[in-house]
Amino acid sequence: MLRRLFFIGTPVRETPRPAGWRGDCDSTGGMTAAADAGEDAIPVKEGRIAPFSYYCSQFRIISMKLTRYGSDVLVVMTLLTIGLIIVGLFIDLIWLQALLVALAIVLGAFTLYFFRDPERNVPAGKGDEDIVISPADGKVVVVQDVIDEEYHKGPAKQISIFLSPLNVHVNRIPASGVVDYYRYVKGKYLVAFHDKASELNERTHIGISNGRIRILFKQIAGAVARRIVCEVKVGDEVHIGDRFGMIKFGSRMDIVVPPAMIVEVGLGDMVVAGETILCRLPND
């Protein structure tokens, strides 16, 4: 399965024109150029366009990594896209051909965009056992005090993140430590931002402890998301920022931390998996 795509895009800054080319227009509408006197000058006759190498230099190659968690969906959507285009070739109606091709392009582009897996600058290093980073991209929709009877056995703080279908959906480990708790709950598919989604929807619960803090985080399926991918199990040693799974097509992530932790995000904040610090222990 191809896991890295390449796209052509325009550069951020202007590329210098080739030597000997002024880029003026002559009376015929063509490009005129004059050779400079220097050694590297490229003599170009009047009316000739700039060298092909100049136009090539106006573009750059951008790569986009795709997550392996979406290989099954990518195969299905690739076949569907090709199928729509082939069907369109055998239809006489031009407008219907155009509609099928446009639909194939939109479906293919959205699928590739959804399963992108960009690299992240993880704030690891000294003191990383005292922080919790975001395990998911999205918008903070809940910051509240709760009573967690499942893992912390008492008061705790909860941060909830809503992932729209346009967010990156690859999930990352929020803190280094050892997985000491795992539970899968088969549930409903309410919209992910529903108040009861964390209690009623299909989800996985993962607990991590590192001697300094204990964290419970939940992958919660939404109305569109129908599959949760989670690769960790009890006993695994995990590292902050590592990829561990994803929730496909819209979802929610709950993070439950000890009450002593200082929350550094607020309602409405946009967070980035593997980069944004959600909370930290107070200085000793």
C-alpha positions as CSV (number, residue, x, y, z in Angstrom):
1,M,0.0,0.0,0.0
2,L,1.3,3.4,-1.0
3,R,1.8,5.3,2.3
4,R,3.3,8.6,1.0
5,L,1.8,10.8,-1.7
6,F,3.5,13.6,-3.6
7,F,1.8,16.8,-4.6
8,I,3.0,19.8,-6.7
9,G,2.5,23.2,-5.1
10,T,3.8,26.8,-5.4
11,P,6.7,27.9,-3.3
12,V,6.4,30.3,-0.4
13,R,9.0,32.8,-1.8
14,E,9.6,33.8,-5.4
15,T,12.2,31.9,-7.4
16,P,14.8,34.1,-9.2
17,R,14.4,34.3,-12.9
18,P,17.0,32.7,-15.1
19,A,20.0,34.8,-16.2
20,G,19.4,36.7,-19.4
21,W,15.6,36.9,-19.1
22,R,13.8,40.1,-18.3
23,G,10.2,38.7,-18.8
24,D,9.0,41.7,-20.8
25,C,6.3,41.3,-23.5
26,D,6.9,42.1,-27.1
27,S,4.4,43.4,-29.6
28,T,3.3,39.8,-30.5
29,G,2.4,39.0,-26.9
30,G,5.5,36.7,-26.5
31,M,8.2,37.0,-23.9
32,T,11.3,38.9,-24.8
33,A,14.8,38.4,-23.2
34,A,18.3,39.7,-23.4
35,A,21.5,38.0,-22.5
36,D,23.5,39.4,-19.7
37,A,27.2,39.9,-20.1
38,G,28.2,37.5,-17.3
39,E,29.5,33.9,-17.6
40,D,26.3,32.4,-16.5
41,A,24.1,34.4,-18.8
42,I,21.6,32.4,-20.9
43,P,21.3,34.1,-24.4
44,V,17.6,34.1,-25.4
45,K,16.4,35.5,-28.6
46,E,13.6,38.1,-28.8
47,G,10.2,36.5,-28.8
48,R,11.4,33.3,-27.1
49,I,9.8,32.2,-23.8
50,A,11.9,31.6,-20.7
51,P,13.7,28.2,-20.4
52,F,11.6,25.2,-19.3
53,S,13.8,24.9,-16.3
54,Y,12.6,28.2,-15.0
55,Y,9.0,27.1,-15.0
56,C,10.0,23.8,-13.3
57,S,11.7,25.9,-10.6
58,Q,8.4,27.6,-9.8
59,F,7.0,24.4,-8.2
60,R,8.1,22.2,-5.3
61,I,7.3,18.7,-4.3
62,I,5.3,18.3,-1.1
63,S,4.9,14.8,0.5
64,M,2.0,13.7,2.6
65,K,2.3,10.6,4.8
66,L,-0.7,8.3,5.1
67,T,-1.5,6.3,8.2
68,R,-1.4,2.5,8.1
69,Y,-4.5,2.5,10.2
70,G,-6.5,3.4,7.1
71,S,-5.1,0.9,4.7
72,D,-8.4,-1.1,4.4
73,V,-10.5,2.0,3.8
74,L,-7.9,3.4,1.3
75,V,-8.1,0.2,-0.8
76,V,-11.9,0.2,-0.9
77,M,-12.1,3.9,-1.7
78,T,-9.4,3.6,-4.4
79,L,-11.4,0.8,-6.1
80,L,-14.6,2.8,-5.8
81,T,-13.0,5.9,-7.3
82,I,-11.6,3.9,-10.2
83,G,-15.0,2.2,-10.7
84,L,-16.8,5.5,-10.9
85,I,-14.4,6.8,-13.5
86,I,-14.7,3.6,-15.6
87,V,-18.5,3.7,-15.4
88,G,-18.4,7.3,-16.5
89,L,-16.5,6.3,-19.7
90,F,-19.4,4.2,-20.9
91,I,-22.1,6.8,-20.4
92,D,-23.1,9.0,-23.3
93,L,-24.4,11.9,-21.2
94,I,-21.6,14.4,-20.8
95,W,-23.1,16.0,-17.6
96,L,-23.4,12.6,-16.0
97,Q,-19.9,11.7,-16.9
98,A,-18.7,15.0,-15.4
99,L,-20.8,14.3,-12.2
100,L,-19.3,10.8,-11.8
101,V,-15.7,12.0,-12.3
102,A,-16.2,14.9,-9.9
103,L,-17.7,12.5,-7.3
104,A,-14.8,10.2,-7.7
105,I,-12.3,13.0,-7.3
106,V,-14.1,14.4,-4.2
107,L,-14.3,10.9,-2.5
108,G,-10.7,10.1,-3.3
109,A,-9.4,13.5,-2.1
110,F,-11.4,13.4,1.1
111,T,-10.2,9.9,1.9
112,L,-6.6,10.8,1.4
113,Y,-7.0,13.9,3.4
114,F,-8.7,12.2,6.3
115,F,-6.0,9.5,6.6
116,R,-3.1,11.9,6.5
117,D,-0.5,11.3,9.3
118,P,1.8,14.4,9.7
119,E,4.8,14.4,11.9
120,R,4.6,16.2,15.2
121,N,7.1,18.1,17.5
122,V,6.6,16.2,20.7
123,P,7.5,18.2,23.9
124,A,9.5,15.2,25.2
125,G,12.6,15.5,27.4
126,K,13.3,16.6,31.0
127,G,10.1,16.8,33.0
128,D,7.9,15.0,30.4
129,E,6.6,12.7,33.1
130,D,4.9,15.8,34.7
131,I,2.9,16.8,31.6
132,V,0.0,15.4,29.6
133,I,-0.2,16.3,25.9
134,S,-3.2,16.1,23.7
135,P,-3.8,12.6,22.3
136,A,-6.0,14.0,19.5
137,D,-6.5,16.9,17.2
138,G,-9.6,18.9,17.6
139,K,-11.6,21.4,19.7
140,V,-11.8,21.4,23.5
141,V,-15.5,21.0,24.4
142,V,-15.3,20.0,28.1
143,V,-13.1,21.1,31.0
144,Q,-14.6,20.1,34.3
145,D,-14.2,18.5,37.7
146,V,-15.6,15.0,37.9
147,I,-15.7,12.0,40.2
148,D,-13.9,9.1,38.5
149,E,-14.9,5.8,40.1
150,E,-13.3,3.7,37.3
151,Y,-9.6,4.5,37.5
152,H,-8.8,7.3,39.9
153,K,-11.3,6.2,42.5
154,G,-12.2,9.7,43.4
155,P,-12.1,13.4,42.3
156,A,-10.4,14.1,39.0
157,K,-10.4,16.6,36.1
158,Q,-11.8,15.8,32.7
159,I,-10.8,17.4,29.3
160,S,-12.8,16.4,26.3
161,I,-11.8,17.0,22.7
162,F,-14.1,16.8,19.7
163,L,-12.6,15.7,16.4
164,S,-14.5,16.8,13.2
165,P,-14.1,14.8,10.0
166,L,-11.5,17.4,8.8
167,N,-9.1,16.9,11.8
168,V,-6.2,14.5,11.8
169,H,-7.6,11.3,13.4
170,V,-4.4,9.5,14.3
171,N,-4.2,9.3,18.1
172,R,-1.0,9.7,20.2
173,I,0.1,8.6,23.7
174,P,-0.5,11.6,26.1
175,A,2.2,10.7,28.6
176,S,5.1,8.2,29.0
177,G,4.5,5.3,31.4
178,V,3.1,1.8,31.5
179,V,-0.4,0.8,30.4
180,D,-2.0,-0.6,33.6
181,Y,-5.7,-0.5,32.5
182,Y,-7.7,-1.3,29.4
183,R,-11.4,-1.7,28.7
184,Y,-13.5,-1.9,25.6
185,V,-17.2,-0.9,25.8
186,K,-19.6,-1.7,23.0
187,G,-22.1,1.1,22.8
188,K,-24.2,3.4,20.8
189,Y,-23.2,6.0,18.1
190,L,-24.5,9.3,19.4
191,V,-22.9,12.5,18.0
192,A,-19.5,12.8,19.6
193,F,-20.2,16.2,21.2
194,H,-23.3,14.9,23.0
195,D,-23.2,15.1,26.8
196,K,-23.8,11.4,27.2
197,A,-21.4,10.3,24.4
198,S,-18.6,9.4,26.9
199,E,-21.0,7.1,28.8
200,L,-23.2,5.5,26.0
201,N,-21.1,5.4,22.8
202,E,-18.7,2.6,21.7
203,R,-15.3,3.4,23.3
204,T,-12.0,2.1,24.6
205,H,-10.6,3.1,28.0
206,I,-6.8,3.2,28.5
207,G,-5.0,3.9,31.8
208,I,-1.3,4.9,32.0
209,S,0.8,5.3,35.1
210,N,4.4,6.5,35.4
211,G,5.0,7.0,39.1
212,R,4.2,10.7,38.9
213,I,0.8,10.8,37.4
214,R,-2.0,8.5,36.4
215,I,-4.1,9.2,33.3
216,L,-7.3,7.7,31.9
217,F,-8.1,8.5,28.3
218,K,-11.0,7.3,26.2
219,Q,-11.4,6.8,22.4
220,I,-15.0,7.4,21.8
221,A,-16.8,6.7,18.5
222,G,-19.2,9.2,17.1
223,A,-22.3,9.2,14.8
224,V,-20.1,8.8,11.7
225,A,-17.2,6.9,13.3
226,R,-17.8,3.2,13.2
227,R,-14.4,1.7,14.0
228,I,-11.9,2.3,16.8
229,V,-8.3,1.2,16.3
230,C,-6.2,0.8,19.4
231,E,-2.9,-1.1,19.5
232,V,-1.9,-0.9,23.2
233,K,-2.6,-3.5,25.8
234,V,-2.0,-3.9,29.6
235,G,1.7,-4.1,30.4
236,D,2.9,-2.1,27.4
237,E,5.5,0.5,28.0
238,V,4.6,3.6,26.0
239,H,6.2,6.9,25.2
240,I,4.7,10.4,25.0
241,G,3.7,11.3,21.5
242,D,3.8,7.8,20.0
243,R,1.0,6.8,17.7
244,F,-1.3,4.1,19.1
245,G,-4.5,4.1,17.0
246,M,-7.3,6.2,15.6
247,I,-11.0,6.6,15.5
248,K,-12.4,6.7,11.9
249,F,-14.6,9.6,10.6
250,G,-15.4,11.9,13.5
251,S,-15.0,11.2,17.1
252,R,-14.2,12.3,20.7
253,M,-11.4,11.9,23.2
254,D,-11.8,12.2,26.9
255,I,-8.8,12.7,29.2
256,V,-9.2,12.2,32.9
257,V,-6.3,13.3,35.2
258,P,-5.6,13.8,38.9
259,P,-7.3,16.8,40.5
260,A,-3.9,18.4,41.4
261,M,-2.9,18.9,37.8
262,I,-3.0,22.4,36.3
263,V,-5.1,22.6,33.1
264,E,-3.5,24.8,30.5
265,V,-6.4,24.8,27.9
266,G,-9.9,26.2,27.9
267,L,-13.2,25.7,26.2
268,G,-13.0,26.3,22.5
269,D,-9.3,25.9,22.2
270,M,-7.9,24.0,19.2
271,V,-5.4,21.4,20.2
272,V,-2.9,19.3,18.2
273,A,-2.1,15.7,19.0
274,G,1.4,15.1,20.2
275,E,2.2,18.8,20.6
276,T,-0.4,20.7,22.7
277,I,0.2,20.5,26.5
278,L,-3.2,19.9,28.1
279,C,-2.1,20.0,31.8
280,R,0.9,19.6,34.0
281,L,1.8,18.9,37.7
282,P,2.4,22.0,39.8
283,N,6.0,22.8,40.6
284,D,7.3,21.0,43.7
